[in-house]
């Protein structure tokens, strides 16, 4: 069994069908977790546009069940006729896996430097500090621009690669044994794990069949909901 760091969670946000509204919803979800992290004193690092790393006591253990499809029902800001739309975004929460637990053949890697772009000052924009890593056996592409040091970004990219390879193996193992209690497997197979309904000011988690106040949840008040999800462990 790999050595999972319980204090680091890598969160990847993927837009679903819905165009611009889905992209907006993805950003809303990311902000929700950042607010919660700030409330409990965790550190948040922006790895890439749709990937964040959250570090702090028990971060992965608390957030692991957030993996899955998050559905929103609301009137988008782009909607002119006041109609309610349904959009989705998917979240994958990965742990940090020790380099001793997953061996990677250097010949399977293609690593190049790139300019980070975005915020960060002249160093980020003019110097090739970002790293693009391709894992050739399956064509997995990872881009990291978090740090000002190319070496640091390379190490983060390798961390993410190990986490993704662990995720793939966990899915295979879960499918083979038919386990419904795999922390990553069960959530990835779920069509939707939660619905955020603006008209009702309600968030419903379908796995535990319980509802919570939408305003509080979006403001980052996730403590009670995350506590209820411990029954899934």
N, C-alpha and C positions, 0 to 999 in steps of 0.2 A: 504494500500500500504506500503510495507516494506521501512524502512529508508535506502536508498542506499548511501554509502559514495562515493562521486564523485571523491575523490582524491586517491583512491586505486583500482588498477586493478590486479586481479589474472589471469595470463596467463598460460594455459595448452597447451602443444604441443604434438600432437599425430601423429606418422609416419603413412603414408598410404602405399599402395602397391608399391613395387619397391626395397625392400631389402636394401642393403647398401646405394644406392643412395638416397633413401627416408630418411634414417637416417641422411645422410650428409646434405640434404636439410633442414630437421628439425632444425639442428644446425645453418645453415645459416640464417634461419628466426629468430631464437632466438637472434642471434648476431645482426641482423638488428634492432630489437626493443631495445636492450641494447644500441646500438649506438645512437638511437634517444633519449632515456631516458637521456643519458649522455649529449647530446647536449642541452636539455632543462632544465637540472638540477634536474631531478627526481632521486630518490634512487631505486636501483634494488637489490633485495634479492633473492638468489637461494634457493627456498623451497625444491626442489628435482631435479633430473636430468632433467626432462622435465616440471618443473613448476617454474615460477618466479613470484615474487610480485613486482609491480612497484608502488611507492608512490610518489606523487607530485601533485601540483595544477592541477585539472581537468583531472587527468590521466585516470580514467575510462570513462569519457565522451568522451575523444578523441580516446580511443582505443576500445570502445565497438563494433564498426563495423568491427573490424578485425576478429571477430568470423566467421569461415567457412573454406572451403577447398582452399588451396593455391597450384596452379599447376605450376610446373617448366618444361620448355622445354630446354634442353641443352645436350651437350656431357659430360657424367660423367667422372670423373678422372679414373674410373676403365674400361672405354670403350676403347678397343684396335683398333677398326676399324673405329673410328670417327663418329659413328652413333649417332643421336640425340635421347635421351630417354625422355619420359614424366613420371614424378613422382609427388606425392602429399604429402602434410602434412596438417593436420587439426589443427586449433587453436580454443580454447574456451576461451573467456575473461569473467571473472566473477567479480561481484562487491563484496565488503565487506558488509555483512548484519548485522545489529544490533542484539545482542543476545536477545533483548526484542521483536523482531519481529518474530523470529522463535524459538519456544520452542521445546527442544529435551529431550525425556525421557532418563534419565541416564541408565535405564535398557536395552535400545536399543543399548548401546555402549559397545564395547570391546576394551580396550586401553592397549597396552603393550609397554614397553621400548625396545629399540634396539640400537646397536652401529651404529653410523652415517656412518662411513667409509669415504673414499675419503679424500678431503683436510680438513685442520683445525687443525692439530697438534695433540699432544698426548691426549689432553682432548677429542677430537672428536672421536679418534680411540679406546681409551681404556675404556671410560666411556659410559654407556648407556644413552646418551642424546637425541637420536632420538626417535620419537614416531610413532607407527603404530596404527591407529584408524580404527575400522571396525564398520560400521553402519549396524547392523544385519537385520533390516527389508528388506533391498534390497541388502545386501552384498557389500555395498560400502566400498572400501579400500583406505585409505589415509595414506601416509607416509611423515613425515616432519623431516628434519634434519638441518634446516636453522640455528637455534640458539644453543649456547653452554649449555643453560638451558633446562632441560626436561620440566619444567613448561611452558616456553615460547613456545616451540614446540607444547605442548599440546594445548595452546591457539590458535596458528596458525592453527592447525589441525581442531579445532572446527570452526574457521572462514571459512575454506574451506568447511567443511561439510555444514554449513548454506548456503553458496553460491551455492553449488551443489543442495541442496534441493530447494532453490529458483529457480534455473534453471529448475528443473524438473516441479515445479508447474507452472512456466511461460510458459513452453512448453504445458502443459495440457490446460492452459487457452487460449493460442493462438490457439490451435487446435479446441477448443470448439467454439470460436467466429469467427474463420476463419480470424483472424487479420493478415494483411500483414505488419503491422508496429510495431510488437513486437521487441524490440531491440535485444533480444537474440533469439527469436523464428525464425524470418525470416532468420537470418544468418545460424542457425543450419540446416535448411532445404535445404539450397542452395547446389547444387552439387559442384559448384566451384564459388568462388567469384572473383578470380583474377588469371591471368596467367603471369608468368615471363618468357619472351622469350629472351634467351641469344643471339641468332643469330641476332635478330632485335634490341638488346639492349633496350628492351621495356617491360614495365609493363602495363597490361591492366586490369582495374577494370570493370568487366562485369555488375555490377549493375548500374553504372553511364555512361558506355560506353565511358570512357576516358582513355588515355594512358599517361604514364610518363616515364622518363629516368631511365633505369634499374640501371646503375652505381650509380646514386644519391640515388635511393631508398635503395639499398643494403648498401650504406654508412651511412644510417640512416637519410637521408634528406627526412623525411616523411611529413613535415609541409603542403606543398601545397596539397598533396593527401588527408590527413586527413581533411583538410579544405573543399575540394570538397565533402567529404562524409557526411558533415553536412546536406545535402539535404535529407538524409535518415531519419533524426530525425522526 
